[in-house]
Amino acid sequence: MTTARVVVGEIFVAIFVLGLLYAALSPILQPITFPQAQTSWVTGQGEIERYTLTKGANVPQNVNFVDLNITMRTGGIFINFSDEPNLAFDASFTHRTDAAQLAANYGVSDQTLQVNAYGEAGGLNITLGNSCQYNGSFTVKVGGVLMKLDQYSNVSKLAVLISYAGGAVIDVNSEASFQQLDFQINAGGLQLNIDADRLRRSGTINANFSIGGLSTGVQVDTVQVGVSLNAAVDIGGLNINDGDFVGDITTTQCSVKTDGYSVAAEKLDIKANVGLGGVTLQRSLLSIPGFNG
Amino acid sequence: MEKQSTETPKKRTGTSSVSFMNRIGGVILAPDATFPEIITEGTGFWEPLLLLVLLFAIQGAVQASFAYRVFSAFASALSPMTSGFITGSWFSIVVLSMIVATIVGVLIFWVIIAGIAHLCAKYVFRGEGSFVDLMKLYGYSFLPYGLVILGTVIFGMSWTLWPISVFLSIVATFWIVVLMAVAVKHNYKIDAGKAFISSFVGPMTVWLIVIGIFWVWILLMIRSLTGGLV
């Protein structure tokens, strides 16, 4: 009988130990999860709507990559970067009251946020954060794209397509970080303002024009940033007017580089193909009035 | 002349842990034999006290860990609205409070029900016994509460097993009531019926009276607030 009593006693003590172990370990080994509540990413009505995706608010904190697929039928897209680490995507769309709203959606897969947006007519002002790497495309049928790449930018590959007519203005400033920018412009121009003492990584800009041209202004510290321009014009001409650049120049083709290009810390390679139009290169260009640099 | 022998329980030997297990097992398997042993051996007051505290601390910890899991899940689910401001760690103070409140609550409960049973057995049924010994026996009588711990763990592992948890809780409740009646019977040397009345009917009657007074008070409060309309 004594043995049985001891055994039963041990069983009860074992239950105590089990309870203690379960209390200590269950929050780690058996966490409960509920579906995450979603806050609306759209605010505002009427002429301006705002779309905001913030880490920890309506997208997971572990989002590190953002794929953008933005299309405008007519109008403009303005892109800049901010120093907000939790911001993944913010866009305000300004349009006429009787015009259609932006058709936008987003989804998250692993660490990648995919944002799709389509606007009929209006202005789309996009602000991106500094803790995600951005990829994607901006398509405008008729209109323009303005982009400012500064110390907060972190771009892997972005493509800009002007389907019919329009243009793009790109500012590349110090500490900008991008790997590849592609421009496909049917009729229109690309103004490239490179004003950078340093770049965080080497990058490439590819531009193709059917009708139009490339106008490039370069103001760099050539020890830190080596710039090359390889351009070809089918019908039209080239104007290279920057003493920092050396290389081969003909009336329709050029292959020029800044002094000390090969030993520069980071490199920026510009490649342009123009059907009908021209290519210009000079030390600096005037800033664009009204563009919030 | 036939020599009358008085049967006294033998003092058990062995290590303290074995005798502790022996007492626990004895309360579960043979309370009629074990309770007189506990009284005769003069087992200290600390053992049942610690046993009681341990039982309800563990149960409080299991419930608190369950509550913590639920709260953490809510905090995580609502993080888009709270910007991650509220986290599971906020609940630590609630967890600690739950455990402490459980222990304090059960100690108060222990004294009250033992006190009512003592008053009933000693002064109504004229039994002989000490209040401190009854407290000790009542401490051991809570041992089946281990089944409630087990039921809570089972429920925590899978919510679908709630019938087992409920069953174990019911068994534990009846078992504790029986053990308390046995404890009163041996401590005051009264019959089982009187012991049951002292240990269960007495406290229940007091409880019903307290609840009745509470509701009468509530009714009077409402009447005074509504000017006698209700």
Interface residues (C-beta under 8 A of the other chain):
Chain A: M1 T2 A4 R5 V6 V7 V8 G9 E10 F12 V13 I15 F16 L18 G19 L20 Y22 A23 A24 S26 P27 Q30 P31 I32 T33 F34 P35 Q36 A37 Q38 T39 T54 G56 A57 N58 Q61
Chain B: R12 V18 F20 M21 N22 R23 I24 G25 G26 I28 L29 A30 T34 L54 L55 I58 Q59 A61 V62 A64 S65 F66 Y68 R69 V70 S72 A73 F74 S76 A77 L78 S79 P80 M81 S83 G84 G88 L143 G146 L147 I149 L150 T152 V153 G156 M157
